[in-house]
Each structure stands twice: as structure tokens, then as C-alpha cells.
Amino acid sequence: MIDISGKIAGMLSAVIFVSFFPNHWALIVSPAVWSITSVAASYIIAPYRPKLDFSEWRYFSSYLAWMFPAQILAAIASQADKLILGALIPMGQLGQYNVASQISNIAEVTVRRSISSSLMPSFNSLLEQADRLRRGYFLADSAIFMIGLPIYMLLSAFSNVIVLLVLSPSWANTAPFLQGLALAMMPTLFRIPFRSLAFAMKRADLVFWLGVVNFAIRILAILIGYRFGGALGVVYGIGLGNIFIAGVSTLFVQWLIKADPKEQVMAVMRPLAGLTTMAPVAYYGANVAATAESLLATALLAGSFSILAILTYGTTILLFWRLAARPAGIEMRFIEMIARARKPEGAAR
């Protein structure tokens, strides 16, 4: 409710503002109203009056000492591709790249916000139980990949259709950027549970050092990618850089909970297997939808094939889950949820 109220207020304020003042300031008004409304809504929904307390100052100061520079590096690294390309490519092409980048970030934001907030307290409650902590981490990793991978795949496969329906045919050159960036962002899913685990174990220093490596690799990848492939080369460079950073994060996780990289990769094998069967369906459906004669037909075909691709993805995961002797995981929770929904009301009582 807090998030939705802020987004609705931000969208409405932008529409109203640009109706009277058609200029770029609407892009500033929207996030400002979004932030103010979200904060106000949070105090309405969960009234709270802050109280100054220095009992945890030692931990907080240590956390801040590591996280303040880490956040600066992360902020610069996240915008480095736009900053560098801004000096190298025409403004119109930069705008197309930026729009594609914003759309491709949807999956990470969706997964990070829906799952990350619960990870740190969950990990913190298991700090004294090493085996359960490892199992919990693998479960979180699997769930994050299971949710994030199909979103990225659909963004990549239906990039042409998304640009056509959401933007307009004049933005067609945005599609190749979106297609590549969506795939390039997949390895970043490895970093989502790592940050929560590091915070729970009071190892903010590892988050900082991963940020340092990410900053250096991302800048290098952008420059090399542009040198050999122009703006699209930057997309490929970012993808390779993200794979490298994912590998580094698995090493840090190994230090924290003694889970070697092979174990971490095996924990997400079912989502990866589902992706291999989903991809052909999604890309074929995107090609069919792109040749439709009307926007309505394009939207209907894209929606139908997206559902078919997701069903293919889910079926593959459940098949491999059964072959693996039905281990505890998100698949088990899904089956239990369906069973409860199908149980007669009287039997449930």
C-alpha cells in the first residue's frame, strides 16, 4: 500500500504537471511526490515516533563506515554506462539506451523489493545454526532465480513487442538494447541474497569490497565493450562483467557459510533448466506477435505466448523437482498452496 500510493501519486503529479507545463521538470516532480507520499503513507499505516538511542552505535558506525562509500560506488557504477555513453554517442541513441535500461531494471527491483526485506532477519535468526543457514540461503537463492529469470527472459524475448506497445514504432531502435540488457542482468540475481547474508553476519566490509570490484569491472567492461562493439558492445560488456561479479559473490558466500560455488550453482539448476525450455517458446511467440496486423492482435498473441512460456517454465521446474525426489523448497510450498486451495471448505475445517 505504501509503495503503490507513492507511485500513483507520482504518476498523477507528472501527468498534471506536464499538462500545464510541458517540459522536463515533470521528470523531477514525479519522483519527489512519490518519495514524499510514500514516507507520509508509512507513518499513517505504521505510526512511529523515532527515539535517539546509542546502544548500537558501535555496530551502526561500523556499518556506516563501510556502506557509505559502498553506496557511492554503487550509485556511480549503476549510472556509469549512461555517463560514459553520453560522451560517445548521439543524444537520441543515448535516450533509447536509457529507456531500455530502465525497463530492464524492472525484474531486479521486483525481486529485490519483494524478497530482500525478509532475508536479513531470516538469516539473522539462523546464525547459530550453520546447516539451517546454508539451507536457507540455497532456498532464497533458488526462489530469487525462479522468480527473476522468467521476467528477464520475457523482457528479452518480447523486447520488440514491448517497445511497440508501450512506446511507439519510432522507438524501434530501443529493442536491441532491451533484449541484450535483460539477458545481461540475469547474473545480478546472485548478488541479492549475498547482501542480506553479509548484513546479517555483520560483514558489511564484504559488501564494500564487492562494490569496489563491481565498480572497477563495470567501468572496464563498458569501455572495452564500446571499443569493440559500440553501444551494443557495452551491453555485452555489462553482461560479461555481471557474470564475473556473480562469481566473486559466490566466493564471498563460500567464506561466510562454507558453501562452495558449485553448490550455489546447483541450487539454481532447476530454474536454469526451466529457462532452457522457456526460451524457445518465448522467442517464437515474440516473432509471431511481431508479425500481427494490429496492435490488439499483437498484444493478445504476446500475452498468450507469455503465458505458454511461463507454463513451460513451471512444468520443467516441477519435473526436475520430482526427479530430484521432491526436496524442500519453493516448489513444495507451491504444491501445498494448490492443495490447500483445492481442499473442500468442510475438510479444511
C-alpha positions in Angstrom: 0.0 0.0 0.0 2.9 2.4 0.8 4.7 1.7 -2.4 1.6 1.8 -4.6 0.3 5.0 -3.1 3.6 6.7 -3.8 3.7 5.5 -7.4 0.2 6.5 -8.1 0.7 10.0 -6.6 4.0 10.4 -8.6 2.3 9.3 -11.8 -0.7 11.6 -11.4 1.5 14.6 -10.4 3.7 14.1 -13.5 0.6 13.9 -15.8 -1.0 17.0 -14.2 2.3 19.0 -14.2 3.1 18.2 -17.8 -0.4 19.1 -18.9 0.2 22.7 -17.7 4.0 22.9 -18.1 5.1 20.6 -20.9 8.8 20.4 -20.1 11.4 18.1 -18.4 10.6 19.3 -14.9 7.8 16.7 -14.8 10.5 14.1 -14.5 11.7 15.7 -11.3 8.2 16.4 -9.8 7.2 12.7 -10.2 9.9 11.1 -8.0 9.7 13.9 -5.5 6.0 13.5 -4.9 6.5 9.7 -5.0 9.0 9.9 -2.1 7.0 12.4 0.0 3.8 10.4 -0.4 5.4 7.1 0.4 7.0 8.4 3.6 3.8 10.1 4.7 1.8 6.9 4.0 4.3 4.8 6.0 3.6 6.9 9.1 -0.1 6.7 8.5 -0.1 2.9 8.1 2.5 2.3 10.9 2.6 5.3 13.3 6.1 5.6 14.8 8.0 8.3 16.6 11.8 8.0 16.4 13.8 7.9 19.6 17.5 8.6 19.8 19.4 5.5 21.1 23.2 5.0 21.1 23.2 1.4 22.4 24.0 0.0 19.0 26.3 2.8 18.0 29.4 0.6 17.5 27.6 -1.6 15.0 25.9 1.3 13.3 29.1 3.3 12.9 31.0 0.3 11.5 28.1 -0.4 9.1 28.0 3.2 8.0 31.8 3.4 7.5 31.6 0.5 5.0 28.3 1.3 3.4 28.6 5.0 2.8 31.5 4.6 0.3 29.9 1.3 -1.0 26.7 3.1 -1.8 28.6 5.9 -3.6 30.5 3.4 -5.7 27.3 1.5 -6.4 25.5 4.7 -7.5 28.3 5.7 -9.8 28.6 2.2 -11.2 24.9 1.9 -11.9 25.0 5.0 -14.0 28.4 4.6 -15.5 27.2 3.2 -18.8 24.9 6.3 -19.3 27.6 8.7 -18.2 30.3 7.2 -20.5 27.9 6.7 -23.5 26.7 10.3 -23.0 30.1 11.5 -24.2 30.4 9.0 -27.0 27.1 8.5 -28.8 24.3 10.9 -30.1 21.7 12.1 -27.7 18.9 10.2 -29.4 20.7 6.9 -29.2 21.5 7.6 -25.6 17.8 8.2 -24.9 17.0 4.8 -26.5 19.6 3.1 -24.4 18.5 4.8 -21.2 14.8 3.8 -21.7 15.9 0.1 -22.4 18.0 0.2 -19.2 15.1 1.5 -17.1 12.7 -1.2 -18.4 15.3 -4.0 -17.9 15.7 -2.9 -14.2 12.1 -3.9 -13.6 12.9 -7.5 -12.7 15.7 -6.7 -10.3 13.6 -4.1 -8.5 10.6 -6.5 -8.4 12.6 -9.4 -6.9 14.8 -7.3 -4.6 11.9 -5.4 -3.1 9.6 -8.5 -2.7 12.2 -10.8 -1.2 15.2 -8.9 0.2 13.3 -7.2 3.0 12.6 -10.6 4.7 16.0 -12.2 4.0 18.2 -10.4 6.6 16.0 -11.1 9.6 15.5 -14.6 8.4 19.3 -15.2 8.1 19.9 -13.4 11.4 17.6 -15.9 13.2 19.7 -18.8 11.9 23.2 -17.5 12.7 23.6 -20.1 15.5 22.5 -23.0 13.2 25.1 -23.3 10.4 23.3 -26.1 8.5 19.9 -24.4 8.5 21.6 -21.1 7.5 23.1 -22.8 4.4 19.8 -24.5 3.5 18.0 -21.2 4.0 20.5 -19.4 1.7 20.1 -22.0 -1.0 16.3 -21.8 -0.7 16.4 -18.0 -1.0 18.8 -18.2 -4.0 16.5 -20.7 -5.7 13.4 -18.6 -5.1 15.0 -15.4 -6.4 16.2 -17.1 -9.6 12.8 -18.9 -10.0 11.0 -15.5 -10.0 13.6 -13.3 -11.7 14.7 -15.5 -14.6 11.3 -15.7 -16.4 10.8 -11.9 -16.0 14.2 -11.2 -17.7 13.5 -13.8 -20.4 10.1 -12.3 -21.3 11.6 -8.8 -21.4 14.4 -10.0 -23.7 12.2 -12.2 -26.0 9.4 -9.7 -26.3 11.6 -6.6 -26.5 10.2 -5.6 -30.0 6.6 -6.1 -28.8 7.2 -4.2 -25.6 8.7 -1.2 -27.4 5.9 -1.3 -30.0 3.1 -1.5 -27.4 4.5 0.6 -24.6 6.3 3.3 -26.6 5.8 3.5 -30.4 7.3 2.3 -33.6 9.6 5.4 -33.6 11.4 3.8 -30.6 12.2 0.6 -32.5 15.9 1.0 -32.1 15.4 0.6 -28.3 14.5 -3.1 -28.7 18.1 -4.4 -29.3 19.3 -2.6 -26.2 16.4 -4.0 -24.1 16.9 -7.5 -25.5 20.6 -7.6 -24.5 20.3 -5.8 -21.2 17.6 -8.1 -20.0 19.9 -11.1 -20.5 22.9 -9.2 -19.1 21.0 -8.6 -15.9 20.4 -12.2 -15.1 23.7 -12.9 -13.2 22.9 -10.0 -10.9 20.3 -12.2 -9.2 23.2 -13.9 -7.4 24.0 -10.7 -5.5 20.6 -10.2 -4.0 20.8 -12.8 -1.2 24.5 -12.2 -0.6 24.0 -8.6 0.6 21.3 -9.7 3.1 23.5 -12.6 4.3 26.5 -10.3 4.8 24.5 -7.7 6.7 23.0 -10.5 9.0 26.5 -11.7 9.7 27.8 -8.2 10.3 30.1 -8.3 7.4 29.3 -5.1 5.6 33.0 -5.0 4.7 32.4 -7.7 2.1 29.6 -5.7 0.6 32.0 -2.8 0.3 34.7 -4.9 -1.4 32.2 -6.5 -3.8 31.2 -2.9 -4.6 34.8 -2.0 -5.3 35.2 -5.0 -7.6 31.9 -4.3 -9.3 32.9 -0.6 -9.9 36.2 -1.5 -11.5 34.9 -4.4 -13.6 31.9 -2.4 -14.8 33.9 0.6 -16.0 36.4 -1.7 -17.7 33.6 -3.7 -19.3 31.8 -0.6 -20.6 35.0 0.8 -22.2 36.1 -2.4 -23.8 32.6 -3.2 -25.0 32.3 0.2 -26.6 35.7 -0.2 -28.2 34.8 -3.4 -30.0 31.1 -3.1 -30.5 29.8 0.4 -30.0 26.7 1.0 -27.8 25.5 -2.6 -28.3 29.0 -3.8 -27.3 28.5 -2.0 -24.0 25.5 -4.3 -23.4 27.6 -7.4 -24.0 30.4 -6.0 -21.8 28.0 -5.4 -19.0 26.7 -9.0 -19.3 30.2 -10.4 -19.1 31.1 -8.1 -16.2 27.9 -9.2 -14.3 28.9 -12.9 -14.7 32.3 -12.1 -13.2 30.8 -10.2 -10.3 28.4 -13.1 -9.7 31.4 -15.4 -9.5 33.1 -13.1 -6.9 29.9 -13.0 -4.8 29.8 -16.8 -4.8 33.3 -16.8 -3.3 32.3 -14.4 -0.6 29.3 -16.6 0.2 31.8 -19.5 0.5 33.8 -17.6 3.1 30.6 -16.8 5.0 28.8 -20.1 5.2 31.2 -22.6 3.7 29.1 -23.2 0.6 31.4 -23.7 -2.5 30.4 -22.1 -5.8 29.4 -25.5 -7.3 26.8 -26.0 -4.5 25.5 -22.5 -5.1 25.1 -23.1 -8.8 23.4 -26.4 -8.3 20.9 -24.7 -6.0 19.6 -22.8 -9.0 19.8 -25.6 -11.6 16.0 -26.2 -11.7 15.3 -22.5 -12.6 18.1 -22.6 -15.2 16.6 -25.9 -16.7 13.2 -24.2 -16.9 14.8 -21.3 -18.7 16.2 -23.5 -21.4 12.7 -24.8 -22.3 11.0 -21.5 -21.8 13.3 -19.5 -24.1 12.3 -21.2 -27.5 8.6 -20.7 -26.7 9.1 -17.1 -25.7 11.2 -16.1 -28.7 9.0 -18.0 -31.2 5.9 -16.3 -29.7 7.6 -12.9 -29.9 8.3 -13.4 -33.6 4.7 -14.4 -34.2 3.3 -11.5 -32.3 5.6 -9.0 -34.1 4.0 -10.0 -37.5 0.4 -9.4 -36.3 -1.6 -7.0 -38.4 -2.9 -4.8 -35.5 -1.8 -3.7 -32.1 -4.6 -5.6 -30.4 -3.7 -8.8 -32.2 0.0 -8.2 -31.2 -1.0 -7.7 -27.5 -3.2 -10.8 -27.5 -0.6 -13.0 -29.1 2.2 -11.7 -26.9 0.1 -12.3 -23.8 -0.9 -15.8 -24.9 2.6 -16.9 -25.7 3.9 -15.3 -22.5 1.5 -17.5 -20.5 2.5 -20.6 -22.5 6.2 -19.8 -21.9 5.6 -19.4 -18.2 3.7 -22.7 -18.1 6.5 -24.4 -19.9 9.0 -22.9 -17.4 6.9 -24.1 -14.4 6.3 -27.6 -15.8 10.0 -28.1 -16.4 10.9 -27.0 -12.9 8.3 -29.3 -11.3 9.5 -32.2 -13.5 13.1 -31.8 -12.4 11.9 -31.3 -8.8 10.1 -34.7 -8.9 13.2 -36.3 -10.4 15.2 -34.9 -7.5 13.0 -36.7 -5.1 10.9 -33.6 -4.2 13.4 -31.7 -2.0 12.2 -29.0 0.4 11.9 -25.7 -1.5 9.7 -23.2 -3.2 8.2 -26.0 -5.3 6.9 -27.8 -2.2 5.3 -24.5 -0.9 3.6 -24.1 -4.3 2.2 -27.6 -4.3 1.0 -27.2 -0.7 -0.7 -23.9 -1.6 -2.5 -25.5 -4.5 -3.6 -28.4 -2.3 -5.0 -26.1 0.3 -6.9 -24.1 -2.3 -8.4 -27.3 -3.8 -9.4 -28.8 -0.4 -13.2 -28.6 0.3 -14.1 -26.0 2.9 -15.6 -28.6 5.2 -12.5 -30.8 5.0 -10.3 -27.7 5.8 -12.2 -27.1 9.0 
